[in-house]
């Protein structure tokens, strides 16, 4: 128990939790925007992979770090366009299309990696984003190093949450997006295009998912390797439900999962870790997240038109 409190009272633990949460925040906000408009995007896992690969490859080939972020977002938006085209105007199954996008994006990334770097045995490294300390604020005990000594992409992740809240709840566009996921017939009655709103939400949301993947290669690991996304996309889908389709609550869910993950890594290095199989610690963040999801989702209100195709004139 003392070891647990010692971990929780260190700034490095909280800094790691914020860092681990950053890619989840990007991808969760992207998924939330899609689902608020009425589209379940199960392509998130593959889109994060293509974002991680394309952003890293762009930087490796000579672009700047922010250029890599832009390339990753563009790649995600292209796959989002494909997803949106098949599910919104054509009305195909969102489950099937999403899983197909995941398989297509993942295999495309792996194929392109082997095509561009056929003789490479270990992933080449790039110079990633470096931590940027905010003067004065970084000196706050415990929280200062955790919140104000992060990379630019981490700050951008929190800015994306604020921007998502602002757009969804303070602008006519946000109202139209939410209405497209709740009552598309009412949106059409106002002369707005449900198809354009849903497609736009999926494209933008997919771009954010790809940036979440790019965070892993451009800010966390500095290289691309297979299986690096490691199920984070599926976790983000659960975080949207955990947050009851609200950005603020979804942010808290991402931080909670990241805290569990950072904790299990440190617990493995304590006397407790010597007595308990390491697989238990690897499982713990997912188990605790599932438990929290069960408790929170009972009160969650799903967007009424989520996964419901819209055809103008039909009721």
N, C-alpha and C positions, 0 to 999 in steps of 0.2 A: 504493500500500500504506500509506503514511503517513496518507493521508486516511482510510482505513478504520479504522486504529487510533485516530486522533483522534476519529472518530465513536463508536467503542465505549467510549471512556474519558470520555464526557460523560454527566452525569446526565440531561440532557434526552432523550437517546436511550433510556435505560432507562425513564424516566418515560413516554415515548410508547409504548414496547412494552407496558408494563403497561396503559396506557389503551386501546390498540387491542385487547388481549387480553380486556378485561373483557366486552364483549357476547358474544364467542365462548365465554367460560367459562360464562356463564349458559345459553346455548343448547346447548352441548356436554353439560353436566350434565343438561339436560332430555332430550336425545336418548339419552344413556346410560341414564337411568332407564327410558325406554320400551323400549329394546332389551334391557336386562337382564330385563325382564318378558316378552320375546318378541315385541314389536311394533316393526317398522321404521316410523318416522314421517317420511315424505317430505314432510309438510306443513310442515316446519320453516321453509322460506323464506317461505311466505305467512304463517305464524303470527308470524314476526319482523316482517313488514311491518305486520300488523294491530296488533301490540303497539306498534310505533313510532308509528303513526298515532293509535291510541286514547289512549295515554298523553299524547302531545303535545296532542291536541285537548281532553282533559279539563283540562289545565293552562291551555291557551289560553282555555277557557271559564270559568275562575275557580277551579278546584280547586288544592290545594297540590301540590307535587312528589311527595310520597309518595302522595297521592291519585291522581295520574297513574300511578304505578307500580302501585297496586292495580287501577285500571281496566284497564291493559294486561294484568296477570296474569289478571284476570277474563275479558277478551276471548279471551286465549289458551286459557284453560281451556274456554270455550264451544266453540271450534273443536276442542279436544282431545276434548271430549265427543262431538262429531259424528264425529270420526275413530274414536274408540274404539267407538262404537255400531255403526258400519258394519263395522269390521274384526274385533271380538272376538266379540260374540254372533251377528252375521250372517255372519261368516267371509268377507267380500268381500276381494278382492285388496288387500293393503297397498300395493303399488306404485301401483295405479290410484287408490285412495282418497287416498293421500298427495299425489299430483300434483294431484288434483281439489281437495283442501283448499288447496294452494298457489295454484292459479288462483282459487278462490273468495275466499280471504282477501285476496289482492292486489287483485283487481278490486273487492271490497267497499270496501277502503280508498280506492282511487282515486275510486270513484263517490261515496263519502261526502264526500271532500275537495271535489270539484267541486260537490256538492249544498249543503254548508254554506258554502263560500267560492267562490261562482260568479264573482265579479268580481275575485278576487285574481290578480295577475300574478306576484308574488314571494311566497314563503312567509313568513308572519308569524313573528316571533321571540318566544320566551318567555325568562324568566329561568331558566337551567338550574341544576343542582346546582353548587355552588362547591367548590373543593378545600379539604379539611380537613387541616391539619397536625397530626401527632401530636407533642406536646412531647417534646423530647430525642431521640426516635428519628429525627426529620427531620434532625437535625444529623449523622447518620452519613454519612461521605463516600461519594459516588456512589450507594449504595443508599438512603440516607435520603430524598432528594427523589424517588426513583423509587417507593418503596414506601409512604412515609408522608406524602405530600403529594398525595393523590388525592381524588376525590369519594367521597361516602358509598356510592354504588352500586358503586364498584370494591371497597371494603372488603367490601360485601355479597356480591360475586361470590366472593371468596376464602372467605367464611364459608359460602357455599352448597356449595363443594367439601368443606369440613370436615364440614358437616352430612350431605352425601351419603355420605361415607365412613363416618361414624358410624352412619347408619341402615342402609346396605346391609350392613355387616360387623359391626355390634355389637348389632343388635336382631333379635328374632324376625320383625318385619315385613320387614326387609331380607332375611333368609334366605328368607322366603316369596316375595318378589319375584324373587330370583335363581333360586329353584327353579321358579317359573312360567316362566322363560325357558330352563330346562335340562331339567326333567322335570315337566311339568304333571300327568301322571298320578299322580306321587308326591304332589303337592300335594293333588289331589282325594282321594287315599286317606287323607289326614290330616283330611279333613272341611272343608278350606278351599275357597273359591270362586276358581277360576282366573280366571273372568270378572271378578269384582270386583277382584282384584289387578291384572289387566292393564288394565282400564279406569281404575282409580285411578292407575296409573303413567303412563298416557298423558295423563290430565287434568293431573296435577301437572307432568309433564315439559313439556307444552305451555304451561303457565303460566310456567315458567322460560324457555322459548324466547321468549315474548312480552316478558318483562322484558329479555331480551337485546336485543330490538328497541327497547324503550323507552329503553334506555341511549343509543342513538344520538341520539334527539331530546331527551331530558331531561338528558343529561350531556355529550354530545360536540358536537352540531351546533346545538342550541337551536331547531331548526325541522324541519319535515317536508317532504321533497321526493321525487319519484318516483325509483325505482331506488336509493334510499339504502342498502338492505340489500345490494345488489350481490353476490349469491352467497355471502354469509357463511353462510347456512343449509347450503348444500352443503359448504362447508369444515368445518362442525361435524360433519356425518355422517362425513367422512373422519377428523376428529380422534378420533372414538369408536373407529374401527378402529385408528388410529395408537396410541391408548392401550390397546389390547387390552381394551376394555370395563372399564378400571379408572380411577377418578376422578383419582388422582394423576398417572398417565401422560398422561391426556387434558389435564390442566392444563398439563403441560410442553409438550405438543404445541401448545396454544393460545398459550403464551408464545413458542414457537419460531416459529410462523407470524407472530405479531405482530412479533417481532424482525426477521424478514425484511422485513416490510412497512415498518416504521419505517426500516430500513436503506436500502431502495431509494429512499425519499423523499429521504433526505439525500444519497445518492450522486448523485442527479440534479443537485445543486447544486455538485458538485465538478468539477474538470477532466475526470474520467472521464465525467461526465454530458454534457459538451460534445461528446465524441467518439463516444458510443454513443447510438443512437436511444432515446428515452424509453420506447418500447414494450417494450424489452428489460427495463428496470427494473420496469415494471408486471407483466411476466410472471414475473420471478424468484421472488417469494414462492410462487407457485402451482407453479412447476416444482420448486423445492427441497422444497416440502411433498409433492408427488407422489413425489419420489425418496425422501424420508424414510418416506413411507407404504409404499412398496414394500419397503423394507428392514425395517421394523418389522412389517408385516402377515404376513410369512412365518412368524413365530412366534406370531401371535395365535390364540387359541382362541375361535371364534365360539360364542355361546350355542346349545346344541343345538336348542332349540325356536324359535329366531328365525324369524319369518314362517311358523310352522307353526300353523294354526288348531287350536283345541282344542274337541272335542265330548265332553262327559262320557259315559263308557261306551265310547268308541271307543279302539282301540289303533293 
